[in-house]
Amino acid sequence: MFLIDIREFTVNRVRKFRYVDEQTWFPEQRGRDVDPYFHTLLQESLYFGYVRLGIPMSEHRMLHWGAL
C-alpha cells in the first residue's frame, strides 16, 4: 500500500473532496491494506498528508460518521 502524496494537490483539488457523495467517501467495502481508522486510501492519504504538512488534527475535530 502506498499513500498518495497530497502535498502536490492544488487547493481547488482538495476542496473538491468536500462535495463527494457518501458512497465515494465510505464505500461498502473498505480498501484493502488501509488502516482500520479509514475506509479508503484517499482518506488515509489526506490525513497523513496534513500531518506531514504540520497541520494539527485532533480527535475532537474529527467527524465520527458512525455517531451521526
N, CA, C and O atoms as a Maestro MAE file, in Angstrom:
{
 s_m_m2io_version
 :::
 2.0.0
}

f_m_ct {
 s_m_title
 :::
 protein
 m_atom[272] {
  # First column is atom index #
  i_m_mmod_type
  r_m_x_coord
  r_m_y_coord
  r_m_z_coord
  i_m_residue_number
  s_m_chain_name
  s_m_pdb_residue_name
  s_m_pdb_atom_name
  i_m_atomic_number
  :::
  1 25 0.842 -1.180 0.000 1 A "MET " " N  " 7
  2 3 0.000 0.000 0.000 1 A "MET " " CA " 6
  3 2 0.883 1.237 0.000 1 A "MET " " C  " 6
  4 15 1.822 1.340 0.789 1 A "MET " " O  " 8
  5 25 0.580 2.166 -0.881 2 A "PHE " " N  " 7
  6 3 1.317 3.410 -0.957 2 A "PHE " " CA " 6
  7 2 0.342 4.565 -0.810 2 A "PHE " " C  " 6
  8 15 -0.647 4.656 -1.538 2 A "PHE " " O  " 8
  9 25 0.630 5.442 0.134 3 A "LEU " " N  " 7
  10 3 -0.210 6.616 0.317 3 A "LEU " " CA " 6
  11 2 -0.010 7.574 -0.839 3 A "LEU " " C  " 6
  12 15 1.062 7.623 -1.441 3 A "LEU " " O  " 8
  13 25 -1.042 8.331 -1.145 4 A "ILE " " N  " 7
  14 3 -0.986 9.349 -2.190 4 A "ILE " " CA " 6
  15 2 -0.371 10.596 -1.574 4 A "ILE " " C  " 6
  16 15 -0.782 11.016 -0.493 4 A "ILE " " O  " 8
  17 25 0.603 11.191 -2.241 5 A "ASP " " N  " 7
  18 3 1.230 12.399 -1.713 5 A "ASP " " CA " 6
  19 2 0.362 13.603 -2.051 5 A "ASP " " C  " 6
  20 15 0.468 14.166 -3.140 5 A "ASP " " O  " 8
  21 25 -0.485 13.989 -1.125 6 A "ILE " " N  " 7
  22 3 -1.429 15.086 -1.378 6 A "ILE " " CA " 6
  23 2 -0.768 16.455 -1.286 6 A "ILE " " C  " 6
  24 15 -1.396 17.467 -1.599 6 A "ILE " " O  " 8
  25 25 0.474 16.497 -0.864 7 A "ARG " " N  " 7
  26 3 1.146 17.791 -0.744 7 A "ARG " " CA " 6
  27 2 1.290 18.474 -2.094 7 A "ARG " " C  " 6
  28 15 1.518 19.682 -2.156 7 A "ARG " " O  " 8
  29 25 1.158 17.710 -3.180 8 A "GLU " " N  " 7
  30 3 1.252 18.287 -4.518 8 A "GLU " " CA " 6
  31 2 -0.108 18.681 -5.080 8 A "GLU " " C  " 6
  32 15 -0.179 19.241 -6.174 8 A "GLU " " O  " 8
  33 25 -1.193 18.398 -4.353 9 A "PHE " " N  " 7
  34 3 -2.536 18.760 -4.807 9 A "PHE " " CA " 6
  35 2 -2.696 20.273 -4.768 9 A "PHE " " C  " 6
  36 15 -2.130 20.947 -3.907 9 A "PHE " " O  " 8
  37 25 -3.463 20.792 -5.695 10 A "THR " " N  " 7
  38 3 -3.805 22.210 -5.650 10 A "THR " " CA " 6
  39 2 -4.904 22.417 -4.612 10 A "THR " " C  " 6
  40 15 -5.572 21.466 -4.208 10 A "THR " " O  " 8
  41 25 -5.084 23.642 -4.192 11 A "VAL " " N  " 7
  42 3 -6.135 23.960 -3.220 11 A "VAL " " CA " 6
  43 2 -7.495 23.565 -3.782 11 A "VAL " " C  " 6
  44 15 -8.321 23.002 -3.063 11 A "VAL " " O  " 8
  45 25 -7.734 23.851 -5.050 12 A "ASN " " N  " 7
  46 3 -9.032 23.522 -5.649 12 A "ASN " " CA " 6
  47 2 -9.271 22.018 -5.685 12 A "ASN " " C  " 6
  48 15 -10.403 21.570 -5.503 12 A "ASN " " O  " 8
  49 25 -8.236 21.244 -5.914 13 A "ARG " " N  " 7
  50 3 -8.398 19.785 -5.941 13 A "ARG " " CA " 6
  51 2 -8.777 19.258 -4.550 13 A "ARG " " C  " 6
  52 15 -9.618 18.367 -4.433 13 A "ARG " " O  " 8
  53 25 -8.169 19.795 -3.517 14 A "VAL " " N  " 7
  54 3 -8.505 19.374 -2.159 14 A "VAL " " CA " 6
  55 2 -9.929 19.796 -1.821 14 A "VAL " " C  " 6
  56 15 -10.664 19.039 -1.187 14 A "VAL " " O  " 8
  57 25 -10.321 20.984 -2.233 15 A "ARG " " N  " 7
  58 3 -11.679 21.478 -1.946 15 A "ARG " " CA " 6
  59 2 -12.762 20.603 -2.576 15 A "ARG " " C  " 6
  60 15 -13.861 20.496 -2.032 15 A "ARG " " O  " 8
  61 25 -12.466 19.978 -3.711 16 A "LYS " " N  " 7
  62 3 -13.447 19.115 -4.373 16 A "LYS " " CA " 6
  63 2 -13.841 17.933 -3.504 16 A "LYS " " C  " 6
  64 15 -14.936 17.391 -3.660 16 A "LYS " " O  " 8
  65 25 -12.975 17.527 -2.600 17 A "PHE " " N  " 7
  66 3 -13.289 16.392 -1.730 17 A "PHE " " CA " 6
  67 2 -14.403 16.730 -0.746 17 A "PHE " " C  " 6
  68 15 -14.975 15.823 -0.141 17 A "PHE " " O  " 8
  69 25 -14.722 17.993 -0.572 18 A "ARG " " N  " 7
  70 3 -15.818 18.380 0.323 18 A "ARG " " CA " 6
  71 2 -17.169 17.963 -0.243 18 A "ARG " " C  " 6
  72 15 -18.141 17.815 0.497 18 A "ARG " " O  " 8
  73 25 -17.225 17.777 -1.551 19 A "TYR " " N  " 7
  74 3 -18.508 17.565 -2.223 19 A "TYR " " CA " 6
  75 2 -18.668 16.179 -2.828 19 A "TYR " " C  " 6
  76 15 -19.502 15.996 -3.714 19 A "TYR " " O  " 8
  77 25 -17.907 15.213 -2.383 20 A "VAL " " N  " 7
  78 3 -18.092 13.856 -2.898 20 A "VAL " " CA " 6
  79 2 -19.270 13.210 -2.178 20 A "VAL " " C  " 6
  80 15 -19.576 13.548 -1.034 20 A "VAL " " O  " 8
  81 25 -19.925 12.277 -2.863 21 A "ASP " " N  " 7
  82 3 -21.068 11.624 -2.243 21 A "ASP " " CA " 6
  83 2 -20.619 10.589 -1.219 21 A "ASP " " C  " 6
  84 15 -19.452 10.199 -1.172 21 A "ASP " " O  " 8
  85 25 -21.561 10.159 -0.410 22 A "GLU " " N  " 7
  86 3 -21.265 9.230 0.686 22 A "GLU " " CA " 6
  87 2 -20.655 7.926 0.172 22 A "GLU " " C  " 6
  88 15 -19.730 7.394 0.786 22 A "GLU " " O  " 8
  89 25 -21.163 7.410 -0.947 23 A "GLN " " N  " 7
  90 3 -20.668 6.139 -1.476 23 A "GLN " " CA " 6
  91 2 -19.205 6.236 -1.907 23 A "GLN " " C  " 6
  92 15 -18.465 5.258 -1.805 23 A "GLN " " O  " 8
  93 25 -18.793 7.381 -2.376 24 A "THR " " N  " 7
  94 3 -17.395 7.566 -2.767 24 A "THR " " CA " 6
  95 2 -16.504 7.626 -1.541 24 A "THR " " C  " 6
  96 15 -15.425 7.033 -1.525 24 A "THR " " O  " 8
  97 25 -16.944 8.333 -0.522 25 A "TRP " " N  " 7
  98 3 -16.125 8.521 0.679 25 A "TRP " " CA " 6
  99 2 -16.158 7.307 1.598 25 A "TRP " " C  " 6
  100 15 -15.159 6.975 2.238 25 A "TRP " " O  " 8
  101 25 -17.316 6.643 1.661 26 A "PHE " " N  " 7
  102 3 -17.488 5.456 2.510 26 A "PHE " " CA " 6
  103 2 -18.047 4.307 1.677 26 A "PHE " " C  " 6
  104 15 -19.230 3.989 1.796 26 A "PHE " " O  " 8
  105 25 -17.226 3.678 0.837 27 A "PRO " " N  " 7
  106 3 -17.725 2.576 0.003 27 A "PRO " " CA " 6
  107 2 -18.134 1.384 0.871 27 A "PRO " " C  " 6
  108 15 -17.717 1.266 2.023 27 A "PRO " " O  " 8
  109 25 -18.958 0.503 0.293 28 A "GLU " " N  " 7
  110 3 -19.435 -0.670 1.044 28 A "GLU " " CA " 6
  111 2 -18.277 -1.510 1.562 28 A "GLU " " C  " 6
  112 15 -18.316 -2.011 2.686 28 A "GLU " " O  " 8
  113 25 -17.262 -1.657 0.749 29 A "GLN " " N  " 7
  114 3 -16.124 -2.462 1.151 29 A "GLN " " CA " 6
  115 2 -14.917 -1.556 1.374 29 A "GLN " " C  " 6
  116 15 -14.559 -0.759 0.508 29 A "GLN " " O  " 8
  117 25 -14.302 -1.685 2.533 30 A "ARG " " N  " 7
  118 3 -13.100 -0.898 2.839 30 A "ARG " " CA " 6
  119 2 -11.988 -1.249 1.865 30 A "ARG " " C  " 6
  120 15 -11.935 -2.349 1.316 30 A "ARG " " O  " 8
  121 25 -11.107 -0.289 1.668 31 A "GLY " " N  " 7
  122 3 -9.953 -0.559 0.832 31 A "GLY " " CA " 6
  123 2 -9.057 -1.605 1.481 31 A "GLY " " C  " 6
  124 15 -8.931 -1.660 2.704 31 A "GLY " " O  " 8
  125 25 -8.440 -2.429 0.652 32 A "ARG " " N  " 7
  126 3 -7.516 -3.426 1.187 32 A "ARG " " CA " 6
  127 2 -6.278 -2.726 1.709 32 A "ARG " " C  " 6
  128 15 -5.834 -1.728 1.142 32 A "ARG " " O  " 8
  129 25 -5.737 -3.236 2.761 33 A "ASP " " N  " 7
  130 3 -4.499 -2.721 3.347 33 A "ASP " " CA " 6
  131 2 -4.595 -1.285 3.843 33 A "ASP " " C  " 6
  132 15 -3.573 -0.619 4.006 33 A "ASP " " O  " 8
  133 25 -5.809 -0.801 4.085 34 A "VAL " " N  " 7
  134 3 -5.998 0.551 4.619 34 A "VAL " " CA " 6
  135 2 -6.065 0.443 6.138 34 A "VAL " " C  " 6
  136 15 -6.647 -0.498 6.677 34 A "VAL " " O  " 8
  137 25 -5.468 1.408 6.817 35 A "ASP " " N  " 7
  138 3 -5.516 1.448 8.274 35 A "ASP " " CA " 6
  139 2 -6.973 1.338 8.741 35 A "ASP " " C  " 6
  140 15 -7.851 1.931 8.114 35 A "ASP " " O  " 8
  141 25 -7.253 0.606 9.812 36 A "PRO " " N  " 7
  142 3 -8.643 0.419 10.268 36 A "PRO " " CA " 6
  143 2 -9.383 1.714 10.615 36 A "PRO " " C  " 6
  144 15 -10.611 1.712 10.694 36 A "PRO " " O  " 8
  145 25 -8.674 2.798 10.820 37 A "TYR " " N  " 7
  146 3 -9.323 4.071 11.129 37 A "TYR " " CA " 6
  147 2 -9.905 4.745 9.886 37 A "TYR " " C  " 6
  148 15 -10.632 5.732 10.003 37 A "TYR " " O  " 8
  149 25 -9.597 4.227 8.709 38 A "PHE " " N  " 7
  150 3 -10.021 4.848 7.455 38 A "PHE " " CA " 6
  151 2 -10.762 3.836 6.589 38 A "PHE " " C  " 6
  152 15 -10.607 2.627 6.758 38 A "PHE " " O  " 8
  153 25 -11.572 4.345 5.656 39 A "HIS " " N  " 7
  154 3 -12.288 3.473 4.722 39 A "HIS " " CA " 6
  155 2 -11.545 3.351 3.399 39 A "HIS " " C  " 6
  156 15 -11.603 2.307 2.748 39 A "HIS " " O  " 8
  157 25 -10.850 4.408 2.996 40 A "THR " " N  " 7
  158 3 -10.184 4.400 1.697 40 A "THR " " CA " 6
  159 2 -8.743 4.896 1.831 40 A "THR " " C  " 6
  160 15 -8.377 5.552 2.805 40 A "THR " " O  " 8
  161 25 -7.956 4.565 0.837 41 A "LEU " " N  " 7
  162 3 -6.582 5.034 0.787 41 A "LEU " " CA " 6
  163 2 -6.539 6.561 0.697 41 A "LEU " " C  " 6
  164 15 -5.639 7.194 1.249 41 A "LEU " " O  " 8
  165 25 -7.506 7.144 0.005 42 A "LEU " " N  " 7
  166 3 -7.556 8.601 -0.107 42 A "LEU " " CA " 6
  167 2 -7.762 9.254 1.256 42 A "LEU " " C  " 6
  168 15 -7.102 10.245 1.567 42 A "LEU " " O  " 8
  169 25 -8.668 8.717 2.075 43 A "GLN " " N  " 7
  170 3 -8.882 9.270 3.422 43 A "GLN " " CA " 6
  171 2 -7.584 9.218 4.227 43 A "GLN " " C  " 6
  172 15 -7.198 10.198 4.865 43 A "GLN " " O  " 8
  173 25 -6.925 8.079 4.191 44 A "GLU " " N  " 7
  174 3 -5.690 7.921 4.941 44 A "GLU " " CA " 6
  175 2 -4.607 8.868 4.410 44 A "GLU " " C  " 6
  176 15 -3.853 9.455 5.186 44 A "GLU " " O  " 8
  177 25 -4.540 9.009 3.094 45 A "SER " " N  " 7
  178 3 -3.548 9.892 2.489 45 A "SER " " CA " 6
  179 2 -3.783 11.346 2.873 45 A "SER " " C  " 6
  180 15 -2.837 12.070 3.182 45 A "SER " " O  " 8
  181 25 -5.039 11.774 2.853 46 A "LEU " " N  " 7
  182 3 -5.351 13.149 3.240 46 A "LEU " " CA " 6
  183 2 -4.945 13.410 4.688 46 A "LEU " " C  " 6
  184 15 -4.340 14.437 4.995 46 A "LEU " " O  " 8
  185 25 -5.281 12.481 5.568 47 A "TYR " " N  " 7
  186 3 -4.943 12.662 6.976 47 A "TYR " " CA " 6
  187 2 -3.432 12.781 7.166 47 A "TYR " " C  " 6
  188 15 -2.955 13.740 7.772 47 A "TYR " " O  " 8
  189 25 -2.686 11.814 6.652 48 A "PHE " " N  " 7
  190 3 -1.244 11.825 6.871 48 A "PHE " " CA " 6
  191 2 -0.550 12.940 6.090 48 A "PHE " " C  " 6
  192 15 0.508 13.419 6.499 48 A "PHE " " O  " 8
  193 25 -1.138 13.353 4.973 49 A "GLY " " N  " 7
  194 3 -0.597 14.499 4.239 49 A "GLY " " CA " 6
  195 2 -0.675 15.770 5.076 49 A "GLY " " C  " 6
  196 15 0.282 16.542 5.134 49 A "GLY " " O  " 8
  197 25 -1.815 15.983 5.719 50 A "TYR " " N  " 7
  198 3 -1.965 17.144 6.591 50 A "TYR " " CA " 6
  199 2 -1.010 17.061 7.780 50 A "TYR " " C  " 6
  200 15 -0.430 18.070 8.181 50 A "TYR " " O  " 8
  201 25 -0.848 15.884 8.334 51 A "VAL " " N  " 7
  202 3 0.080 15.707 9.453 51 A "VAL " " CA " 6
  203 2 1.495 16.059 9.014 51 A "VAL " " C  " 6
  204 15 2.213 16.755 9.731 51 A "VAL " " O  " 8
  205 25 1.901 15.576 7.827 52 A "ARG " " N  " 7
  206 3 3.252 15.860 7.320 52 A "ARG " " CA " 6
  207 2 3.465 17.350 7.049 52 A "ARG " " C  " 6
  208 15 4.584 17.854 7.151 52 A "ARG " " O  " 8
  209 25 2.393 18.041 6.706 53 A "LEU " " N  " 7
  210 3 2.488 19.481 6.461 53 A "LEU " " CA " 6
  211 2 2.485 20.280 7.756 53 A "LEU " " C  " 6
  212 15 2.632 21.502 7.738 53 A "LEU " " O  " 8
  213 25 2.316 19.586 8.882 54 A "GLY " " N  " 7
  214 3 2.323 20.269 10.175 54 A "GLY " " CA " 6
  215 2 0.990 20.878 10.546 54 A "GLY " " C  " 6
  216 15 0.918 21.710 11.450 54 A "GLY " " O  " 8
  217 25 -0.072 20.473 9.858 55 A "ILE " " N  " 7
  218 3 -1.407 20.976 10.168 55 A "ILE " " CA " 6
  219 2 -1.979 20.080 11.251 55 A "ILE " " C  " 6
  220 15 -2.228 18.901 10.999 55 A "ILE " " O  " 8
  221 25 -2.192 20.603 12.443 56 A "PRO " " N  " 7
  222 3 -2.649 19.753 13.554 56 A "PRO " " CA " 6
  223 2 -4.075 19.241 13.333 56 A "PRO " " C  " 6
  224 15 -4.959 19.979 12.898 56 A "PRO " " O  " 8
  225 25 -4.268 17.984 13.638 57 A "MET " " N  " 7
  226 3 -5.592 17.383 13.582 57 A "MET " " CA " 6
  227 2 -5.783 16.658 14.898 57 A "MET " " C  " 6
  228 15 -5.012 15.763 15.242 57 A "MET " " O  " 8
  229 25 -6.803 17.044 15.624 58 A "SER " " N  " 7
  230 3 -7.040 16.415 16.916 58 A "SER " " CA " 6
  231 2 -8.333 15.623 16.879 58 A "SER " " C  " 6
  232 15 -9.199 15.873 16.041 58 A "SER " " O  " 8
  233 25 -8.460 14.679 17.778 59 A "GLU " " N  " 7
  234 3 -9.615 13.780 17.820 59 A "GLU " " CA " 6
  235 2 -10.936 14.544 17.930 59 A "GLU " " C  " 6
  236 15 -11.921 14.151 17.305 59 A "GLU " " O  " 8
  237 25 -10.977 15.610 18.697 60 A "HIS " " N  " 7
  238 3 -12.252 16.304 18.895 60 A "HIS " " CA " 6
  239 2 -12.695 17.083 17.664 60 A "HIS " " C  " 6
  240 15 -13.839 17.536 17.616 60 A "HIS " " O  " 8
  241 25 -11.836 17.254 16.674 61 A "ARG " " N  " 7
  242 3 -12.215 17.960 15.459 61 A "ARG " " CA " 6
  243 2 -12.583 17.008 14.334 61 A "ARG " " C  " 6
  244 15 -12.885 17.451 13.226 61 A "ARG " " O  " 8
  245 25 -12.562 15.711 14.599 62 A "MET " " N  " 7
  246 3 -12.875 14.730 13.569 62 A "MET " " CA " 6
  247 2 -14.346 14.372 13.606 62 A "MET " " C  " 6
  248 15 -14.963 14.318 14.670 62 A "MET " " O  " 8
  249 25 -14.893 14.130 12.439 63 A "LEU " " N  " 7
  250 3 -16.275 13.720 12.327 63 A "LEU " " CA " 6
  251 2 -16.333 12.200 12.425 63 A "LEU " " C  " 6
  252 15 -15.681 11.495 11.654 63 A "LEU " " O  " 8
  253 25 -17.096 11.711 13.354 64 A "HIS " " N  " 7
  254 3 -17.264 10.273 13.523 64 A "HIS " " CA " 6
  255 2 -18.567 9.860 12.841 64 A "HIS " " C  " 6
  256 15 -19.654 10.032 13.392 64 A "HIS " " O  " 8
  257 25 -18.439 9.317 11.640 65 A "TRP " " N  " 7
  258 3 -19.583 9.010 10.804 65 A "TRP " " CA " 6
  259 2 -20.586 8.088 11.507 65 A "TRP " " C  " 6
  260 15 -21.794 8.291 11.387 65 A "TRP " " O  " 8
  261 25 -20.105 7.092 12.230 66 A "GLY " " N  " 7
  262 3 -20.995 6.153 12.903 66 A "GLY " " CA " 6
  263 2 -21.864 6.791 13.967 66 A "GLY " " C  " 6
  264 15 -22.932 6.270 14.289 66 A "GLY " " O  " 8
  265 25 -21.427 7.898 14.512 67 A "ALA " " N  " 7
  266 3 -22.181 8.572 15.576 67 A "ALA " " CA " 6
  267 2 -23.326 9.421 15.024 67 A "ALA " " C  " 6
  268 15 -24.193 9.856 15.782 67 A "ALA " " O  " 8
  269 25 -23.335 9.658 13.717 68 A "LEU " " N  " 7
  270 3 -24.378 10.531 13.146 68 A "LEU " " CA " 6
  271 2 -25.698 9.839 13.021 68 A "LEU " " C  " 6
  272 15 -26.668 10.440 12.560 68 A "LEU " " O  " 8
  :::
 }
 m_bond[271] {
  # First column is bond index #
  i_m_from
  i_m_to
  i_m_order
  :::
  1 1 2 1
  2 2 3 1
  3 3 4 2
  4 3 5 1
  5 5 6 1
  6 6 7 1
  7 7 8 2
  8 7 9 1
  9 9 10 1
  10 10 11 1
  11 11 12 2
  12 11 13 1
  13 13 14 1
  14 14 15 1
  15 15 16 2
  16 15 17 1
  17 17 18 1
  18 18 19 1
  19 19 20 2
  20 19 21 1
  21 21 22 1
  22 22 23 1
  23 23 24 2
  24 23 25 1
  25 25 26 1
  26 26 27 1
  27 27 28 2
  28 27 29 1
  29 29 30 1
  30 30 31 1
  31 31 32 2
  32 31 33 1
  33 33 34 1
  34 34 35 1
  35 35 36 2
  36 35 37 1
  37 37 38 1
  38 38 39 1
  39 39 40 2
  40 39 41 1
  41 41 42 1
  42 42 43 1
  43 43 44 2
  44 43 45 1
  45 45 46 1
  46 46 47 1
  47 47 48 2
  48 47 49 1
  49 49 50 1
  50 50 51 1
  51 51 52 2
  52 51 53 1
  53 53 54 1
  54 54 55 1
  55 55 56 2
  56 55 57 1
  57 57 58 1
  58 58 59 1
  59 59 60 2
  60 59 61 1
  61 61 62 1
  62 62 63 1
  63 63 64 2
  64 63 65 1
  65 65 66 1
  66 66 67 1
  67 67 68 2
  68 67 69 1
  69 69 70 1
  70 70 71 1
  71 71 72 2
  72 71 73 1
  73 73 74 1
  74 74 75 1
  75 75 76 2
  76 75 77 1
  77 77 78 1
  78 78 79 1
  79 79 80 2
  80 79 81 1
  81 81 82 1
  82 82 83 1
  83 83 84 2
  84 83 85 1
  85 85 86 1
  86 86 87 1
  87 87 88 2
  88 87 89 1
  89 89 90 1
  90 90 91 1
  91 91 92 2
  92 91 93 1
  93 93 94 1
  94 94 95 1
  95 95 96 2
  96 95 97 1
  97 97 98 1
  98 98 99 1
  99 99 100 2
  100 99 101 1
  101 101 102 1
  102 102 103 1
  103 103 104 2
  104 103 105 1
  105 105 106 1
  106 106 107 1
  107 107 108 2
  108 107 109 1
  109 109 110 1
  110 110 111 1
  111 111 112 2
  112 111 113 1
  113 113 114 1
  114 114 115 1
  115 115 116 2
  116 115 117 1
  117 117 118 1
  118 118 119 1
  119 119 120 2
  120 119 121 1
  121 121 122 1
  122 122 123 1
  123 123 124 2
  124 123 125 1
  125 125 126 1
  126 126 127 1
  127 127 128 2
  128 127 129 1
  129 129 130 1
  130 130 131 1
  131 131 132 2
  132 131 133 1
  133 133 134 1
  134 134 135 1
  135 135 136 2
  136 135 137 1
  137 137 138 1
  138 138 139 1
  139 139 140 2
  140 139 141 1
  141 141 142 1
  142 142 143 1
  143 143 144 2
  144 143 145 1
  145 145 146 1
  146 146 147 1
  147 147 148 2
  148 147 149 1
  149 149 150 1
  150 150 151 1
  151 151 152 2
  152 151 153 1
  153 153 154 1
  154 154 155 1
  155 155 156 2
  156 155 157 1
  157 157 158 1
  158 158 159 1
  159 159 160 2
  160 159 161 1
  161 161 162 1
  162 162 163 1
  163 163 164 2
  164 163 165 1
  165 165 166 1
  166 166 167 1
  167 167 168 2
  168 167 169 1
  169 169 170 1
  170 170 171 1
  171 171 172 2
  172 171 173 1
  173 173 174 1
  174 174 175 1
  175 175 176 2
  176 175 177 1
  177 177 178 1
  178 178 179 1
  179 179 180 2
  180 179 181 1
  181 181 182 1
  182 182 183 1
  183 183 184 2
  184 183 185 1
  185 185 186 1
  186 186 187 1
  187 187 188 2
  188 187 189 1
  189 189 190 1
  190 190 191 1
  191 191 192 2
  192 191 193 1
  193 193 194 1
  194 194 195 1
  195 195 196 2
  196 195 197 1
  197 197 198 1
  198 198 199 1
  199 199 200 2
  200 199 201 1
  201 201 202 1
  202 202 203 1
  203 203 204 2
  204 203 205 1
  205 205 206 1
  206 206 207 1
  207 207 208 2
  208 207 209 1
  209 209 210 1
  210 210 211 1
  211 211 212 2
  212 211 213 1
  213 213 214 1
  214 214 215 1
  215 215 216 2
  216 215 217 1
  217 217 218 1
  218 218 219 1
  219 219 220 2
  220 219 221 1
  221 221 222 1
  222 222 223 1
  223 223 224 2
  224 223 225 1
  225 225 226 1
  226 226 227 1
  227 227 228 2
  228 227 229 1
  229 229 230 1
  230 230 231 1
  231 231 232 2
  232 231 233 1
  233 233 234 1
  234 234 235 1
  235 235 236 2
  236 235 237 1
  237 237 238 1
  238 238 239 1
  239 239 240 2
  240 239 241 1
  241 241 242 1
  242 242 243 1
  243 243 244 2
  244 243 245 1
  245 245 246 1
  246 246 247 1
  247 247 248 2
  248 247 249 1
  249 249 250 1
  250 250 251 1
  251 251 252 2
  252 251 253 1
  253 253 254 1
  254 254 255 1
  255 255 256 2
  256 255 257 1
  257 257 258 1
  258 258 259 1
  259 259 260 2
  260 259 261 1
  261 261 262 1
  262 262 263 1
  263 263 264 2
  264 263 265 1
  265 265 266 1
  266 266 267 1
  267 267 268 2
  268 267 269 1
  269 269 270 1
  270 270 271 1
  271 271 272 2
  :::
 }
}
